[in-house]
Amino acid sequence: MENIFFTDKVQATKKIVKSFLQKELEPIKNEINQANKIPIALIKKMGKQGLYGPLIPQKYGGTGLGYIGHCMITEEISKINVAVSVSRTPCILMGYLLNKFSNELQKEKYLKQVASGDKICSICVTEELAGSNVADIKTTAKKNGNSYILNGSKRFITNAGLSDYYFIWAISDQNANPRGGLSVFLVEKDTPGLSIENPYNLMGINGIYNGNLELKNIEVPKENLIGVEGNGFNDLMEVFNIERFTLSSECNGLALTALEESKIYAKNRVQFNKPIASFQLIKLKIAEMATKLQAARLLTYSAAKLSEMGLNVTKEASMAKAYSSKTALKITSEAVQIHGGNGYTDNYPVERYMRDAKFFMIGGGTTEIQNLIIAREELKHSLKK
């Protein structure tokens, strides 16, 4: 993979990233899972190391490493503890949003702090009745002099209660088509009227803060409108493409470590006086796992490469997300199977990998929605001929 997609700079950065993660994340990866909490100190160290800034230019405190480098970093983090990467993702996405759509004053004020990891972000889109259908958002933003008054609620928000910046998508024009009436606002923590609760635990990705937001007459200065009023839907669609191959990289990192654990176990587990790795059925499992993973990584890195070329990757990003998430669940499930009874205990990490993998078929756009997008793009292309 590296020989096809990685530049010398990305290759060199990978060595630095791996060394950093082995020192700072590897020793506490199980502690994060058991305590169900990601240390703030780790997030700050990752920021100082540049892991939050690959899509942010150097002039704003980022590394400007690019999409391929971002996918590499995401894979490396996810190989050790995917929850840590999931917590990082909203910061990556909102860093992209600020760099692409905010004005110079906003970039100077907010972007540098996001790039350094000093400020943590949440992307706040999902609502009770607006999950896959973003156009059905009910949260409102009404103009009031030099401010907007926000009312509504958001749910399933990653980093809820941890973030410093909450990026809220809301209807700013009640008379427009929903896709033309959405705007995005930056709301800082401790803003009067913003309340946060974390009323549930998750099936996997232990360590993640995830919860709900209530917005009651929140006053947001007009300076906190990100991008052009009414263009929030289009901006979000661009962000979603980045999110899709980011989550694909998380799937791939998770699958890589599940495959590696399976190979090690199969070589060491002896049954009928020989390692189970010598059994044809186990070999077949390993072969299929490796092949599917290679395909998933190729889809992901090719989508990232097309993005670096400035091309529209709506279809390719959805393909990567749909295939990588299904592949991660398949590989982690097979990892449990290869481990047998041991795999169903928490003495081995593969049961956690399987629970973690299921998240990616739902979060960031369900697999079913990705398939609808792929079909739409394919049919659109067909109709042009």
N, C-alpha and C positions, 0 to 999 in steps of 0.2 A: 504493500500500500504506500509506504513511504517513498519508494523509488518512483512511483507514478505521480504523486500529488505534492510531496513535501519539497519546498525549496531548502537551500542550505540554511537559511535563517530559521525556518521552522524546525529543521532537524536539530540545530544547535539549541533552540529553545526547548525542545522536547527533553533533552538531556538535563537541562537546568530544572525544568518542571518536575521531572521524575525524581531528581535528587531532593528537591524541596519537599515534595509530597511524602517521600519515604521518611524524611526526618520529622515532618510536622503532622501528617495525617495518619500514616500507617500505624504508629504506636497507639493512637486513640480511636481507631475505627470501630472497634468493638464496644468501647466505652460509650461512644456516641449512640450506637444502637441500643445498648442496655439502658442508658440514662434517658434516651429519647430527647436528646438535646445537643445541638451543635454549638460549641463554644464560640462566643463572640470574638475571643482572642484569635481563634483560627481564621475567621472571616477577615479580620483586620490584617493578619499576616499574609493571607492570600492576596488581598488588595495591594499591599506593599510590594508583593512579588510580581504584580502586573497581571494576575490571573483574571481580574475583572475588566481589563482594558483592551482586549485584542481587537475590538471593533470600534475603538475610540482613538482618534488621531493623537499623536504625541503632543501637539500643542495644547491639548486639553487634558493632559496627564495620562493618556492611554499609551498603548504600545504600538497600535496600528498594525498588528500582526496579520490581520485579515481573517476571512472566513475559514480557510483551511487550518490555520493556526488555532483558531477558536475551537474547531471540531477536535483537533488533537488534544488540546488542554482539557476539553470536556470529557473525552474518552479516558484520559489518564486519571482524572479525579474520580470518575465513575467506576473505574476498575477497583479502586480502593474502598470508596463509600459513595454510592450514587446519591444518597440523600444530601450530601454536602454540595454536589453539583446541582441538584434540583433547587436548593436554596439560592444558589448563585444565579440561576437562569433569569429570574425577573430583573436582576441588576444588569445583566447583559442586554436584555431586550429593551429596557428603558434607557440604557446608555445609547443603544442604537437609535431609539426614538428621539432622544434629545439631540444627538449629533445630526440626524437627518432632517428634523423638522423644527427644532427650537431656534430662537433668535440668538444673536451673539451675547446679549446680556445673560440670558438663561444658561447658555453654555458655560460662561465664565462662573456663574453662581452655583450651578448644580452639577454640571458634567464632570468637572475635575474631582468632586467629592465622590461621585459614583465610581469613577475610574479607579480611585485609590482604595475603595472599600470602606471609606469613612462613613458613607451614607448607604444604607440598605434600602432596596426598592421592592414595591409590590405593584403588579399589574392587575387592575381591578375592573374586570369586564363582566364576569359571570354573575347572574342574579337567579332568584328563585324560578322565574319564568323565562329566563334568557340564558340558556346554556349554549347549545350548538347554534341556536338562532340569535346571533348577536344583534340583528336588526330589531329585536323585540325588547331591547333594554328600556326600562321604565324610569331609571334614575334621571332626575331633571336638573338642569342648570339654567336658572332664570337671571337675566341681566338686571342689575340693580345699581345704576350709576356707574361707578368705576369698579364694581365687583360683580360676581355671580353668586347666587344663592343655590346651594346644592341640597337636594333631598332625595333619599332613596336608600337602597341597601345592596350589598354585594356579598357573595358567598363563595366558599372554596378558594379563598385568597391565600396564596403562598406567601409566607413571611408576615402574616397578619399578627400584629402585636410585637413584631421584631423590627419592622421597617421604620425608616425615617421619612421616606417619601412614598406616598400612595398616589398612583396615577389613575384617576377616576374617569371612566368613559360615561358620558351623560348626554341626554337630549337637550340641546341648547336652542333648538328651533322646533316648537311643537307643530308647526304648520307644514314643515318640510317632510318629504319622504324620509323615513327613519335613516336610510343610508346617507342622506344628505343633511341630516340634522344633528348628527353626533359630533361631540367635541371632547377633547381630553384635557383634564386639569390636574395640576400637581398640588396635592394637599399634604401639608407637613403634619407629622405626628403631633399630638397635643393640641391640634386645632379645635376650638370649642365646637361642640356638636358632633364630633367624630367619636364613636364608641366602637370597641372591638371586643369580640368574644371568641374563645376557642372551645366550642361546646362538644367536641368529639375527638377521638383518636383515629388514626388511619390504619388501614390493613397492613401497610408496609411503609417504606421510606422513613423509618424511625429517625427522629431528630428534627423533622420539618415542623415549623409553625404553620398551621393552616386553620383559617377561621372565617368569621363573618364580620362585615362592617355595617354599621348603621350611620346614616348621614342625616342629621336633623338641622336644617337651616344653617348649614355651614357656609360661612362667608369666605369666598376665595377672591383675592384681588385679580383684576384682569391680566396683570403681569404673569399670572400662573397658568394662563391658557397656553397650552403647548401646540404650536402649529397654527393653522388657519381655522377659525371658527367654522364648524360644519363639515370639516374634512376629516373628522376623527375616524370614520369608518374606513376610508381609503388608507389612512395612515396605519390603522390596525391590521389591515390585510397584508401590508408589507411586513409589519412586525411578526405576524403569524408565520410567514415563510421562514424567517430567521428562527422562530421558535421550533418549527417542525424539524429542521435538520440539527438544531441543538438537542432536542429530545431524542432524535435518532442516534446522535453520538452518545448520549447517556445510555440508551438501550444497548448500543454496541460495546461500550465499556463494561457494562454489567454482564453481557453475554461472553465477552472475552475472558473475564475472570471465572465465570461459571464453567466455561469449557476447560480452562486451565486446571481448576480444582478437580474436574471430572477425570482428566488425563492422569493427574497425580494419584488420585484415589484408585483408578483402574489398574495402575501399575503396581500398587502396593497391596491392594485387597486380594487375598488368596482364597480361592474356593476350589475344591476338587484337586488340591495340590498344585495349583498354578494361578498366576495372576489373572484376574478377570479380563484384563486387557488382551489376553490371548484368545478370548472367546469371540467367535465371528459376529455375534449379535452386538456385543459391546463395540467392536471395531466399526460396525455399520453405523451405530449411533454416533460415534465420534466423527466419522466421515461426514455424515449428514449435518451434524452441528457445525463443523468447520466450514463446509460448503455454503450453508445458509448464512453464516456469519460473514464470510467473504463477500457474498452478494449484497448483504445489508450495508456493509462498510463502503463498498463501491458505489451503491446508490447514494449514500450520504455524502461522501467526499466529492462525487461528481456534481451533486446539487450545489455544494459549497463552491466548487470550482466555477460553475456556471454563474453563480452570484458574483464571484470576483471578476468575471468577464462582463458584468453589467446586464446580464440577460434575465428575463422573467423566469422564475423557477417555481411558479405556483404548482404545476403538475409534478415536477421532479421532487420538490420538497414534500409534497403529500405522499408520493410513492415511497420516499425514504422513510417517512414517519410511519406509514401503514405497514411496510414490510419489516422495518427494524423492530417495531413493537411486537408484532406477531412472532418474529424470530427470537426475540429475547425471551418471550414467554415459553416458546417451544424449547429453547436451549436450557433454560433454567429448570423446566419441568423434567427434561431428560437428565439433567444433572442430579436432581433428586432421585430419579429412577436408578441411575447408575450407582448411587450411594446406598440404595436399598433402604433397609430399616434405619440405618444411621442418617440417611438423608431426611428422614421425617422427624428427626430430633433437632434441638437447638445446639447440640454439640458440634454440628457442622454448619457452615454458613449458607449452604445451598438452599435450605428452606426459606431463608430470608431473601435470597436472590429471587426466588420464585414469587414471593409476595411483592417484592419491589417491582418486578417486571410487569405485573398486572396493571399497575398505575398507568403505564405508558400507552396502554390501549384505550385509556379513558382521558387522562389529562392531556391538555394541549390540543384537543380536538380528537374525538373518538375515531377508531379505525373505520367505522362505517361512514363518517363524514369525509374522511380522507378519500375513501373509495368513490364517493359521490363527486368530489372535486376532480379526481383523476378522470372519471367517466365524462364529466362535463367538458374538461379540457380536450380529451380525445375526440369527442363528438364535434366540438367547436372546430377543431382542426380538420376533421373529415368534411364538414359542411362547406369549408372554404374551397375545396377542390372541385 
